[in-house]
Amino acid sequence: MMDYIWIVLLLLLGIAMIIKPELLWKIEHIFTVKNGEPTELYLTLMRLGGIFFSISAVICFVYSLLHQ
């Protein structure tokens, strides 16, 4: 059961990275940057990371189902 919690968290983080990378940038830089904006490179790399996290979560889920 605990394995599935980590898989769900990984999937949710991946989806957030794909859909709302700007929000994650604001959370990450809340105390260091005033009125700043993320660069296009940051947004692109964040979305690519989100795709990787989402795919990894699906692979881990399938693996955990097959090896029970």
Phi and psi in degrees as a GROMACS rama.xvg file:
@    title "Ramachandran Plot"
@    xaxis  label "Phi"
@    yaxis  label "Psi"
@TYPE xy
-65.0602  -31.32  MET-2
-61.6651  -37.6272  ASP-3
-69.9957  -29.9045  TYR-4
-63.6524  -43.9075  ILE-5
-66.5997  -36.6259  TRP-6
-66.2137  -42.5336  ILE-7
-64.1141  -42.8551  VAL-8
-62.6687  -40.85  LEU-9
-63.7045  -41.811  LEU-10
-66.1549  -43.9069  LEU-11
-62.8397  -41.45  LEU-12
-63.6127  -42.3342  LEU-13
-60.6096  -43.4464  GLY-14
-65.6236  -41.3021  ILE-15
-63.3401  -38.1885  ALA-16
-66.0795  -31.9639  MET-17
-78.2936  -45.8213  ILE-18
-83.827  -44.2409  ILE-19
-128.076  61.7352  LYS-20
-67.0418  -25.3688  PRO-21
-64.9656  -40.9896  GLU-22
-64.2788  -41.7815  LEU-23
-65.0542  -34.6378  LEU-24
-64.9472  -43.636  TRP-25
-62.961  -40.7193  LYS-26
-64.4093  -41.8424  ILE-27
-66.1008  -35.3955  GLU-28
-113.023  26.8351  HIS-29
-60.4111  -35.6847  ILE-30
-103.128  -4.0233  PHE-31
-109.307  -24.4486  THR-32
-128.259  132.923  VAL-33
-107.226  124.755  LYS-34
56.9205  33.3149  ASN-35
-90.3607  164.746  GLY-36
-132.958  145.571  GLU-37
-73.2541  151.766  PRO-38
-80.0646  164.497  THR-39
-63.2527  -35.2411  GLU-40
-62.5938  -44.986  LEU-41
-59.2465  -47.0243  TYR-42
-62.722  -41.3897  LEU-43
-65.2464  -46.4659  THR-44
-66.5556  -34.7867  LEU-45
-65.4939  -42.1604  MET-46
-66.0852  -39.9219  ARG-47
-62.6311  -41.4142  LEU-48
-62.1102  -38.5906  GLY-49
-63.9385  -39.6188  GLY-50
-63.0418  -44.5094  ILE-51
-61.4379  -44.9315  PHE-52
-62.8192  -43.1345  PHE-53
-64.7727  -44.4643  SER-54
-64.0588  -41.6142  ILE-55
-61.539  -40.3782  SER-56
-63.479  -42.276  ALA-57
-65.3167  -42.8648  VAL-58
-62.7656  -43.7563  ILE-59
-63.4792  -38.7366  CYS-60
-64.4095  -47.1743  PHE-61
-63.2506  -42.8787  VAL-62
-60.8366  -43.1857  TYR-63
-67.7163  -32.182  SER-64
-70.3332  -37.5948  LEU-65
-76.1183  -22.4569  LEU-66
-115.041  43.3896  HIS-67
